[in-house]
Amino acid sequence: MENENTQEKYVELQLLNEQASQLQQRINLISNQIQQLKDISINLEGFGKLKEDSEILFSLGPGIYTKGILKDNNLLVNIGSDIIVNKSVPDTIKTIEVQINELQEALVESESIFSSSCLRMQELQDQVSDTHEDK
């Protein structure tokens, strides 16, 4: 009977370990997304200060740029489902701030679940250790 209980604890411990690993990956992904959005917001603040007809570098991809002339400071923003709308820099920054807030809420939730999983894993490890010491 006690052996079955110990095996159940091992199985739960393995499942929690997998869940914790997935949560850690999710936390890292969300943290990276938040940082990318913060970087974009900072870049947009600088972009918003540029004057029309300024010569600027446009990124075409990683490490590839071309020179261009800025015609206006409005941005074409994908709002989902490949729908692109014209937005001002301040409106785009507000949209990004909303996304950052949503991601931060998801981050807090994921960290809370991760912490709970770790606590439960510690409890199980202690119980399994106690079972082995009693033998």
DSSP file (Angstrom, degrees, kcal/mol; ACC not computed):
  #  RESIDUE AA STRUCTURE BP1 BP2  ACC     N-H-->O    O-->H-N    N-H-->O    O-->H-N    TCO  KAPPA ALPHA  PHI   PSI    X-CA   Y-CA   Z-CA
    1    1 A M     >        0   0    0      0, 0.0     4,-1.9     0, 0.0     5,-0.1   0.000 360.0 360.0 360.0 -48.6    0.0    0.0    0.0
    2    2 A E  H  >  +     0   0    0      1,-0.2     4,-2.1     2,-0.2     5,-0.1   0.853 360.0  56.2 -65.2 -33.7    2.7    2.4    1.0
    3    3 A N  H  > S+     0   0    0      2,-0.2     4,-2.3     1,-0.2    -1,-0.2   0.888 106.2  50.3 -64.6 -40.0    4.7    1.5   -2.1
    4    4 A E  H  > S+     0   0    0      2,-0.2     4,-2.5     1,-0.2    -2,-0.2   0.915 109.4  51.3 -63.4 -42.6    1.7    2.4   -4.3
    5    5 A N  H  X S+     0   0    0     -4,-1.9     4,-1.9     1,-0.2    -2,-0.2   0.899 110.1  49.1 -61.1 -42.2    1.5    5.8   -2.6
    6    6 A T  H  X S+     0   0    0     -4,-2.1     4,-2.2     2,-0.2    -1,-0.2   0.901 110.2  50.8 -64.8 -41.4    5.2    6.4   -3.2
    7    7 A Q  H  X S+     0   0    0     -4,-2.3     4,-2.4     1,-0.2    -2,-0.2   0.902 108.5  52.1 -63.4 -40.5    4.8    5.5   -6.8
    8    8 A E  H  X S+     0   0    0     -4,-2.5     4,-2.6     1,-0.2    -1,-0.2   0.893 109.1  50.6 -61.6 -39.2    1.9    7.9   -7.2
    9    9 A K  H  X S+     0   0    0     -4,-1.9     4,-2.6     2,-0.2    -1,-0.2   0.896 109.0  51.1 -66.4 -39.7    4.0   10.6   -5.7
   10   10 A Y  H  X S+     0   0    0     -4,-2.2     4,-2.3     2,-0.2    -2,-0.2   0.916 111.3  48.0 -61.9 -42.9    6.8    9.9   -8.1
   11   11 A V  H  X S+     0   0    0     -4,-2.4     4,-2.5     2,-0.2    -2,-0.2   0.933 113.2  47.2 -64.0 -46.1    4.3   10.1  -11.0
   12   12 A E  H  X S+     0   0    0     -4,-2.6     4,-2.8     1,-0.2     5,-0.2   0.897 111.0  52.9 -61.5 -39.6    2.9   13.4   -9.7
   13   13 A L  H  X S+     0   0    0     -4,-2.6     4,-2.2     2,-0.2    -1,-0.2   0.905 109.2  48.5 -62.6 -42.0    6.4   14.7   -9.2
   14   14 A Q  H  X S+     0   0    0     -4,-2.3     4,-2.2     2,-0.2    -2,-0.2   0.918 112.5  48.5 -64.1 -43.5    7.3   13.8  -12.8
   15   15 A L  H  X S+     0   0    0     -4,-2.5     4,-2.5     1,-0.2    -2,-0.2   0.916 112.5  48.0 -63.1 -43.1    4.2   15.5  -14.1
   16   16 A L  H  X S+     0   0    0     -4,-2.8     4,-2.9     2,-0.2    -1,-0.2   0.874 109.1  54.3 -64.8 -36.8    4.8   18.6  -12.0
   17   17 A N  H  X S+     0   0    0     -4,-2.2     4,-2.1     2,-0.2    -2,-0.2   0.915 110.1  46.2 -63.5 -42.9    8.4   18.7  -13.2
   18   18 A E  H  X S+     0   0    0     -4,-2.2     4,-2.4     2,-0.2    -2,-0.2   0.920 113.3  49.6 -64.0 -43.5    7.3   18.7  -16.9
   19   19 A Q  H  X S+     0   0    0     -4,-2.5     4,-2.7     1,-0.2    -2,-0.2   0.917 110.3  50.5 -61.5 -43.4    4.7   21.4  -16.1
   20   20 A A  H  X S+     0   0    0     -4,-2.9     4,-2.4     1,-0.2    -1,-0.2   0.888 109.6  51.1 -62.7 -39.6    7.3   23.5  -14.4
   21   21 A S  H  X S+     0   0    0     -4,-2.1     4,-2.0     2,-0.2    -1,-0.2   0.921 111.9  46.3 -63.9 -44.2    9.7   23.1  -17.4
   22   22 A Q  H  X S+     0   0    0     -4,-2.4     4,-2.3     1,-0.2    -2,-0.2   0.898 112.5  50.7 -65.1 -39.9    6.9   24.2  -19.8
   23   23 A L  H  X S+     0   0    0     -4,-2.7     4,-2.9     2,-0.2    -2,-0.2   0.892 107.6  53.2 -64.9 -38.8    6.0   27.1  -17.5
   24   24 A Q  H  X S+     0   0    0     -4,-2.4     4,-2.3     2,-0.2    -1,-0.2   0.907 109.7  48.4 -63.0 -40.7    9.6   28.2  -17.3
   25   25 A Q  H  X S+     0   0    0     -4,-2.0     4,-2.5     2,-0.2    -2,-0.2   0.915 112.3  49.1 -63.2 -42.6    9.7   28.3  -21.1
   26   26 A R  H  X S+     0   0    0     -4,-2.3     4,-2.8     2,-0.2     5,-0.2   0.912 110.1  51.1 -63.0 -43.1    6.5   30.3  -21.2
   27   27 A I  H  X S+     0   0    0     -4,-2.9     4,-2.5     1,-0.2    -2,-0.2   0.917 111.4  47.7 -61.2 -43.7    7.9   32.7  -18.7
   28   28 A N  H  X S+     0   0    0     -4,-2.3     4,-2.3     2,-0.2    -2,-0.2   0.914 112.6  49.1 -63.2 -43.0   11.0   33.2  -20.7
   29   29 A L  H  X S+     0   0    0     -4,-2.5     4,-2.3     2,-0.2    -2,-0.2   0.932 113.0  46.2 -62.5 -47.0    9.0   33.7  -23.9
   30   30 A I  H  X S+     0   0    0     -4,-2.8     4,-2.6     1,-0.2    -2,-0.2   0.912 111.7  51.9 -63.6 -42.4    6.7   36.2  -22.3
   31   31 A S  H  X S+     0   0    0     -4,-2.5     4,-2.2    -5,-0.2    -1,-0.2   0.905 110.6  48.4 -60.5 -41.9    9.6   38.1  -20.8
   32   32 A N  H  X S+     0   0    0     -4,-2.3     4,-2.5     2,-0.2    -1,-0.2   0.900 110.8  50.7 -64.9 -40.9   11.3   38.3  -24.2
   33   33 A Q  H  X S+     0   0    0     -4,-2.3     4,-2.4     2,-0.2    -2,-0.2   0.909 109.7  50.4 -63.8 -41.8    8.1   39.6  -25.8
   34   34 A I  H  X S+     0   0    0     -4,-2.6     4,-2.3     1,-0.2    -1,-0.2   0.930 111.3  48.4 -60.9 -45.0    7.7   42.3  -23.2
   35   35 A Q  H  X S+     0   0    0     -4,-2.2     4,-2.4     1,-0.2    -2,-0.2   0.905 110.4  51.1 -64.2 -40.9   11.3   43.4  -23.7
   36   36 A Q  H  X S+     0   0    0     -4,-2.5     4,-2.4     1,-0.2    -1,-0.2   0.920 111.0  48.2 -61.5 -43.3   10.8   43.5  -27.5
   37   37 A L  H  X S+     0   0    0     -4,-2.4     4,-2.4     2,-0.2    -1,-0.2   0.884 110.5  51.2 -65.7 -38.1    7.7   45.6  -27.1
   38   38 A K  H  X S+     0   0    0     -4,-2.3     4,-2.2     2,-0.2    -1,-0.2   0.908 110.3  49.7 -63.5 -41.2    9.5   48.0  -24.7
   39   39 A D  H  X S+     0   0    0     -4,-2.4     4,-2.4     2,-0.2    -2,-0.2   0.909 110.8  49.6 -63.1 -42.2   12.3   48.3  -27.3
   40   40 A I  H  X S+     0   0    0     -4,-2.4     4,-2.6     2,-0.2    -2,-0.2   0.914 109.2  52.3 -62.7 -42.6    9.8   49.0  -30.0
   41   41 A S  H  X S+     0   0    0     -4,-2.4     4,-1.9     2,-0.2    -2,-0.2   0.913 110.0  48.1 -60.4 -44.0    8.1   51.7  -27.9
   42   42 A I  H  X S+     0   0    0     -4,-2.2     4,-1.7     1,-0.2    -1,-0.2   0.924 112.1  49.7 -61.8 -44.5   11.4   53.4  -27.2
   43   43 A N  H  X S+     0   0    0     -4,-2.4     4,-2.5     1,-0.2    -2,-0.2   0.890 109.0  52.7 -62.0 -39.2   12.2   53.3  -30.9
   44   44 A L  H  X S+     0   0    0     -4,-2.6     4,-2.8     2,-0.2    -1,-0.2   0.862 103.4  57.0 -66.2 -35.3    8.8   54.8  -31.8
   45   45 A E  H  X S+     0   0    0     -4,-1.9     4,-0.6     2,-0.2    -1,-0.2   0.927 111.5  42.9 -60.9 -43.2    9.4   57.7  -29.4
   46   46 A G  H >< S+     0   0    0     -4,-1.7     3,-0.9     1,-0.2     4,-0.4   0.895 112.9  52.6 -67.4 -40.2   12.5   58.6  -31.3
   47   47 A F  H >< S+     0   0    0     -4,-2.5     3,-1.5     1,-0.2    -2,-0.2   0.882 102.4  59.6 -61.9 -39.2   10.8   58.0  -34.6
   48   48 A G  H 3< S+     0   0    0     -4,-2.8    -1,-0.2     1,-0.3    -2,-0.2   0.719 100.0  57.5 -64.0 -20.6    8.0   60.4  -33.6
   49   49 A K  T << S+     0   0    0     -3,-0.9    -1,-0.3    -4,-0.6    -2,-0.2   0.564  83.7 106.3 -86.1  -9.6   10.5   63.2  -33.1
   50   50 A L    <   -     0   0    0     -3,-1.5     2,-0.2    -4,-0.4     3,-0.1  -0.401  67.6-129.6 -71.9 147.7   11.7   63.0  -36.7
   51   51 A K    >   -     0   0    0      1,-0.1     3,-1.4    -2,-0.1    19,-0.2  -0.650  31.6 -90.4 -94.5 153.1   10.7   65.7  -39.1
   52   52 A E  T 3  S+     0   0    0     -2,-0.2    19,-0.2     1,-0.2    -1,-0.1  -0.258 112.9  28.4 -58.1 150.9    9.2   65.0  -42.6
   53   53 A D  T 3  S+     0   0    0     17,-4.1    -1,-0.2     1,-0.3     2,-0.2   0.577  86.4 144.6  68.3  13.8   11.7   64.7  -45.4
   54   54 A S    <   -     0   0    0     -3,-1.4    16,-2.7    16,-0.3     2,-0.5  -0.578  53.5-121.5 -75.6 143.2   14.3   63.5  -43.0
   55   55 A E  E     +A   69   0A   0     -2,-0.2     2,-0.3    14,-0.2    14,-0.2  -0.766  44.4 166.6 -85.7 129.1   16.7   60.9  -44.4
   56   56 A I  E     -A   68   0A   0     12,-2.8    12,-2.4    -2,-0.5     2,-0.5  -0.892  37.8-110.0-137.0 166.3   16.5   57.7  -42.3
   57   57 A L  E     -A   67   0A   0     -2,-0.3     2,-0.5    10,-0.2    10,-0.2  -0.868  28.1-155.0 -97.7 131.1   17.6   54.0  -42.5
   58   58 A F  E     -A   66   0A   0      8,-3.5     8,-2.0    -2,-0.5     2,-0.5  -0.901  14.5-130.2-105.3 132.9   14.8   51.5  -42.9
   59   59 A S  E     +A   65   0A   0     -2,-0.5     6,-0.3     6,-0.2     8,-0.0  -0.700  23.4 179.2 -82.6 128.2   15.3   47.9  -41.8
   60   60 A L  E     -     0   0A   0      4,-3.3     5,-0.2    -2,-0.5    -1,-0.1   0.492  68.7 -43.3-101.6  -8.6   14.5   45.3  -44.4
   61   61 A G  E >  S-A   64   0A   0      3,-1.0     3,-2.2     0, 0.0    -1,-0.4  -0.929  99.3 -23.6 162.9-179.6   15.4   42.4  -42.1
   62   62 A P  T 3  S-     0   0    0      0, 0.0     3,-0.1     0, 0.0    -3,-0.0  -0.336 131.6 -10.3 -57.2 113.8   18.2   41.4  -39.7
   63   63 A G  T 3  S+     0   0    0     -2,-0.3     2,-0.5     1,-0.2    -4,-0.0   0.580 109.9 111.3  76.6  10.6   21.3   43.4  -40.6
   64   64 A I  E <   +A   61   0A   0     -3,-2.2    -4,-3.3     2,-0.0    -3,-1.0  -0.973  39.4 165.5-123.0 122.4   19.8   44.7  -43.9
   65   65 A Y  E     -A   59   0A   0     -2,-0.5     2,-0.3    -6,-0.3    -6,-0.2  -0.884  18.0-165.4-131.4 159.2   19.0   48.4  -44.3
   66   66 A T  E     -A   58   0A   0     -8,-2.0    -8,-3.5    -2,-0.3     2,-0.2  -0.983  26.4-113.8-140.2 153.2   18.2   50.9  -47.0
   67   67 A K  E     +A   57   0A   0     -2,-0.3     2,-0.3   -10,-0.2   -10,-0.2  -0.571  42.1 162.8 -84.0 150.3   18.1   54.7  -46.9
   68   68 A G  E     -A   56   0A   0    -12,-2.4   -12,-2.8    -2,-0.2     2,-0.5  -0.972  37.9-110.2-157.3 170.1   14.8   56.5  -47.4
   69   69 A I  E     -A   55   0A   0     -2,-0.3     2,-0.5   -14,-0.2   -14,-0.2  -0.932  32.3-126.3-109.5 129.6   13.1   59.8  -47.0
   70   70 A L        -     0   0    0    -16,-2.7   -17,-4.1    -2,-0.5   -16,-0.3  -0.641  25.4-179.0 -78.1 119.2   10.4   60.1  -44.3
   71   71 A K        -     0   0    0     -2,-0.5     2,-0.3     1,-0.3    -1,-0.2   0.839  67.7 -16.4 -88.1 -37.5    7.1   61.4  -45.9
   72   72 A D        -     0   0    0      2,-0.2    -1,-0.3   -20,-0.1   -21,-0.0  -0.968  59.7-115.4-158.0 169.6    5.1   61.4  -42.7
   73   73 A N  S    S+     0   0    0     -2,-0.3    16,-0.2    -3,-0.1     2,-0.1   0.325  73.4 116.9 -95.1   8.3    5.2   60.0  -39.2
   74   74 A N        -     0   0    0     14,-0.1     2,-0.3    15,-0.1    14,-0.2  -0.476  53.4-145.6 -75.6 150.6    2.1   57.8  -39.5
   75   75 A L  E     -B   87   0B   0     12,-3.6    12,-3.0    -2,-0.1     2,-0.7  -0.851  12.0-131.5-117.7 150.1    2.6   54.1  -39.2
   76   76 A L  E     -B   86   0B   0     -2,-0.3     2,-0.5    10,-0.2    10,-0.2  -0.918  35.0-169.9 -98.7 116.9    0.9   51.1  -40.9
   77   77 A V  E     -B   85   0B   0      8,-3.1     8,-2.6    -2,-0.7     2,-0.6  -0.927  23.0-134.7-119.2 128.4    0.1   48.7  -38.0
   78   78 A N  E     -B   84   0B   0     -2,-0.5     6,-0.2     6,-0.2     3,-0.1  -0.707  20.9-177.3 -78.2 118.4   -1.2   45.1  -38.3
   79   79 A I        -     0   0    0      4,-3.1    -1,-0.1    -2,-0.6     5,-0.1   0.289  56.6 -70.5-101.7   9.8   -4.0   44.9  -35.8
   80   80 A G  S >  S+     0   0    0      3,-0.5     3,-1.9     0, 0.0    -1,-0.4  -0.223 112.6  49.9 117.3 154.0   -4.7   41.2  -36.4
   81   81 A S  T 3  S-     0   0    0      1,-0.3     3,-0.1    -2,-0.1    -2,-0.0   0.817 127.9 -67.9  53.0  34.2   -6.0   38.9  -39.2
   82   82 A D  T 3  S+     0   0    0      1,-0.2     2,-0.6    -4,-0.0    -1,-0.3   0.776  95.3 147.0  56.8  30.0   -3.7   40.7  -41.6
   83   83 A I    <   -     0   0    0     -3,-1.9    -4,-3.1     2,-0.0     2,-0.5  -0.869  30.9-162.6 -95.4 123.3   -5.7   43.9  -41.2
   84   84 A I  E     -B   78   0B   0     -2,-0.6     2,-0.3    -6,-0.2    -6,-0.2  -0.914   8.9-177.2-112.8 130.5   -3.4   46.9  -41.5
   85   85 A V  E     -B   77   0B   0     -8,-2.6    -8,-3.1    -2,-0.5     2,-0.5  -0.880  31.0-110.6-125.0 157.5   -4.5   50.4  -40.3
   86   86 A N  E     +B   76   0B   0     -2,-0.3     2,-0.3   -10,-0.2   -10,-0.2  -0.751  44.6 173.9 -85.1 125.9   -2.9   53.8  -40.4
   87   87 A K  E     -B   75   0B   0    -12,-3.0   -12,-3.6    -2,-0.5     2,-0.1  -0.972  30.0-120.3-135.7 150.0   -2.0   54.9  -36.8
   88   88 A S     >  -     0   0    0     -2,-0.3     4,-2.3   -14,-0.2     5,-0.2  -0.394  35.7-107.5 -77.3 164.7   -0.1   57.9  -35.3
   89   89 A V  H  > S+     0   0    0      2,-0.2     4,-2.5     1,-0.2     5,-0.2   0.936 119.7  49.6 -61.0 -47.5    3.0   57.2  -33.3
   90   90 A P  H  > S+     0   0    0      0, 0.0     4,-2.1     0, 0.0    -1,-0.2   0.905 112.1  48.7 -60.8 -39.1    1.3   58.1  -30.0
   91   91 A D  H  > S+     0   0    0      2,-0.2     4,-2.1     1,-0.2    -2,-0.2   0.891 111.4  49.9 -65.6 -38.4   -1.7   55.8  -30.8
   92   92 A T  H  X S+     0   0    0     -4,-2.3     4,-2.3     2,-0.2    -1,-0.2   0.903 109.3  51.0 -66.3 -41.0    0.8   53.0  -31.7
   93   93 A I  H  X S+     0   0    0     -4,-2.5     4,-2.4     2,-0.2    -2,-0.2   0.899 109.2  51.5 -63.0 -40.5    2.7   53.5  -28.4
   94   94 A K  H  X S+     0   0    0     -4,-2.1     4,-2.0     2,-0.2    -2,-0.2   0.914 109.1  50.5 -62.0 -42.2   -0.7   53.2  -26.5
   95   95 A T  H  X S+     0   0    0     -4,-2.1     4,-2.0     1,-0.2    -2,-0.2   0.909 110.9  48.9 -61.0 -42.3   -1.5   50.0  -28.3
   96   96 A I  H  X S+     0   0    0     -4,-2.3     4,-2.7     1,-0.2    -1,-0.2   0.888 107.9  54.5 -65.4 -39.5    1.9   48.6  -27.4
   97   97 A E  H  X S+     0   0    0     -4,-2.4     4,-2.4     2,-0.2    -1,-0.2   0.890 107.3  50.8 -62.0 -38.9    1.4   49.6  -23.8
   98   98 A V  H  X S+     0   0    0     -4,-2.0     4,-2.3     2,-0.2    -1,-0.2   0.922 110.9  48.8 -62.7 -44.2   -1.8   47.7  -23.7
   99   99 A Q  H  X S+     0   0    0     -4,-2.0     4,-2.4     1,-0.2    -2,-0.2   0.902 110.4  50.9 -62.4 -41.2    0.0   44.6  -25.1
  100  100 A I  H  X S+     0   0    0     -4,-2.7     4,-2.6     2,-0.2    -2,-0.2   0.925 109.9  50.0 -62.3 -44.4    2.7   45.0  -22.5
  101  101 A N  H  X S+     0   0    0     -4,-2.4     4,-2.0     2,-0.2    -2,-0.2   0.908 110.9  49.1 -61.7 -42.2    0.2   45.2  -19.7
  102  102 A E  H  X S+     0   0    0     -4,-2.3     4,-2.0     1,-0.2    -1,-0.2   0.911 112.8  47.6 -62.7 -42.6   -1.6   42.0  -21.0
  103  103 A L  H  X S+     0   0    0     -4,-2.4     4,-2.5     1,-0.2    -2,-0.2   0.877 108.9  53.8 -66.9 -37.4    1.7   40.2  -21.2
  104  104 A Q  H  X S+     0   0    0     -4,-2.6     4,-2.4     2,-0.2    -1,-0.2   0.879 107.9  50.7 -65.9 -36.0    2.7   41.3  -17.8
  105  105 A E  H  X S+     0   0    0     -4,-2.0     4,-2.3     2,-0.2    -1,-0.2   0.922 111.5  47.6 -64.1 -43.4   -0.6   39.9  -16.4
  106  106 A A  H  X S+     0   0    0     -4,-2.0     4,-2.6     1,-0.2    -2,-0.2   0.875 111.0  52.6 -64.3 -36.5    0.1   36.6  -18.2
  107  107 A L  H  X S+     0   0    0     -4,-2.5     4,-2.7     2,-0.2     5,-0.2   0.929 108.9  48.2 -64.7 -46.0    3.6   36.7  -16.8
  108  108 A V  H  X S+     0   0    0     -4,-2.4     4,-2.2     2,-0.2    -2,-0.2   0.918 113.3  48.4 -61.1 -43.9    2.4   37.2  -13.2
  109  109 A E  H  X S+     0   0    0     -4,-2.3     4,-2.3     2,-0.2    -2,-0.2   0.928 112.7  47.3 -62.5 -45.7   -0.1   34.3  -13.6
  110  110 A S  H  X S+     0   0    0     -4,-2.6     4,-2.6     1,-0.2    -2,-0.2   0.897 112.0  50.2 -64.0 -40.4    2.5   32.0  -15.1
  111  111 A E  H  X S+     0   0    0     -4,-2.7     4,-2.5     2,-0.2    -1,-0.2   0.875 109.9  51.5 -65.8 -36.1    5.0   32.8  -12.3
  112  112 A S  H  X S+     0   0    0     -4,-2.2     4,-2.3    -5,-0.2    -2,-0.2   0.927 111.9  45.3 -65.6 -44.8    2.4   32.2   -9.7
  113  113 A I  H  X S+     0   0    0     -4,-2.3     4,-2.5     2,-0.2    -2,-0.2   0.906 113.1  51.8 -64.1 -41.4    1.5   28.7  -11.2
  114  114 A F  H  X S+     0   0    0     -4,-2.6     4,-2.4     2,-0.2    -2,-0.2   0.922 109.8  49.1 -60.2 -45.1    5.3   28.0  -11.5
  115  115 A S  H  X S+     0   0    0     -4,-2.5     4,-2.3     1,-0.2    -2,-0.2   0.911 111.4  49.0 -62.5 -43.0    5.8   28.9   -7.8
  116  116 A S  H  X S+     0   0    0     -4,-2.3     4,-2.4     1,-0.2    -1,-0.2   0.902 110.8  50.9 -62.7 -41.2    2.9   26.7   -6.7
  117  117 A S  H  X S+     0   0    0     -4,-2.5     4,-2.5     1,-0.2    -2,-0.2   0.908 110.0  49.6 -62.9 -42.0    4.2   23.8   -8.8
  118  118 A C  H  X S+     0   0    0     -4,-2.4     4,-2.3     2,-0.2    -2,-0.2   0.899 110.4  50.1 -65.2 -40.3    7.7   24.2   -7.2
  119  119 A L  H  X S+     0   0    0     -4,-2.3     4,-2.3     2,-0.2    -2,-0.2   0.929 111.8  47.8 -63.0 -44.4    6.2   24.2   -3.7
  120  120 A R  H  X S+     0   0    0     -4,-2.4     4,-2.5     1,-0.2    -2,-0.2   0.894 110.5  52.1 -64.5 -39.3    4.2   21.1   -4.5
  121  121 A M  H  X S+     0   0    0     -4,-2.5     4,-2.7     2,-0.2    -1,-0.2   0.906 109.1  50.2 -62.4 -40.7    7.3   19.4   -5.9
  122  122 A Q  H  X S+     0   0    0     -4,-2.3     4,-2.4     2,-0.2    -2,-0.2   0.913 109.8  50.9 -63.9 -41.9    9.2   20.2   -2.8
  123  123 A E  H  X S+     0   0    0     -4,-2.3     4,-2.4     1,-0.2    -2,-0.2   0.938 112.4  46.4 -59.2 -47.1    6.5   18.8   -0.6
  124  124 A L  H  X S+     0   0    0     -4,-2.5     4,-2.7     1,-0.2     5,-0.2   0.902 111.1  51.4 -63.9 -41.7    6.4   15.6   -2.7
  125  125 A Q  H  X S+     0   0    0     -4,-2.7     4,-2.5     1,-0.2    -1,-0.2   0.905 110.8  49.0 -62.3 -40.8   10.2   15.3   -2.6
  126  126 A D  H  X S+     0   0    0     -4,-2.4     4,-2.6     2,-0.2    -2,-0.2   0.910 112.0  48.7 -64.3 -42.0   10.2   15.7    1.2
  127  127 A Q  H  X S+     0   0    0     -4,-2.4     4,-2.1     2,-0.2    -2,-0.2   0.910 112.5  47.4 -65.2 -42.3    7.4   13.0    1.5
  128  128 A V  H  X S+     0   0    0     -4,-2.7     4,-2.1     2,-0.2    -2,-0.2   0.909 112.6  49.8 -65.5 -41.5    9.3   10.6   -0.7
  129  129 A S  H  X S+     0   0    0     -4,-2.5     4,-2.3    -5,-0.2    -2,-0.2   0.918 110.2  50.4 -62.3 -43.7   12.5   11.2    1.2
  130  130 A D  H  X S+     0   0    0     -4,-2.6     4,-1.7     1,-0.2    -1,-0.2   0.891 108.6  52.7 -61.8 -39.0   10.7   10.7    4.6
  131  131 A T  H  X S+     0   0    0     -4,-2.1     4,-0.8     1,-0.2    -1,-0.2   0.910 110.9  46.5 -62.8 -43.2    9.3    7.4    3.2
  132  132 A H  H  < S+     0   0    0     -4,-2.1     3,-0.4     1,-0.2    -1,-0.2   0.860 111.1  51.8 -68.2 -35.5   12.8    6.2    2.3
  133  133 A E  H  < S+     0   0    0     -4,-2.3    -1,-0.2     1,-0.2    -2,-0.2   0.819 104.2  58.0 -70.1 -30.5   14.3    7.2    5.6
  134  134 A D  H  <        0   0    0     -4,-1.7    -1,-0.2     1,-0.2    -2,-0.2   0.747 360.0 360.0 -71.1 -23.4   11.6    5.3    7.5
  135  135 A K     <        0   0    0     -4,-0.8    -1,-0.2    -3,-0.4    -2,-0.2   0.483 360.0 360.0 -77.0 360.0   12.5    2.0    5.8
